[in-house]
Amino acid sequence: MFNFFKKNKKIDVVENATFDIELIAYALAYEVAIADGDIDDDELKRIKSGLLRISDKLSQSSDELFEIIEEHNRNSVSFYEFVEDINNNFTKEQKLALIKLLYETAYADNILEVNEERLIRRIAELIKIKSSLVLKVKEEVRSS
């Protein structure tokens, strides 16, 4: 897990959980964006704009947050360490919002690659979201 989460104790515990959730979500969105072997400019813009939105709350610049995500990706063998955090700390609604963000990132370039779809489905399975709900979110994102 990101060490950043452990040392950021200035923020109220409830707010901190929300921010952790948002940063984890963007870290997973980055995983989806690179799943096809190449990160598209539109996918990158989507992630960076989200990081910009949460950067002030986390007292880090969006560039620093992106560097944290990239560093974690380079040094981590998988995203599975996030799964426990998600299952322990996310509500069902937050999990669905995460799946929506992942699909929005994957569709940012107007193409849902097979590897992106597989990764999103795998994440959904690991965080215990039913396939029917995943399909509903996917259709919602695709039609918007």
Summary of the structure (lengths in Angstrom):
residues: 144
radius of gyration: 14.3
end to end distance: 32.8
largest distance: 41.2
contacts: 420
relative contact order: 0.15
helix: 78%
strand: 0%
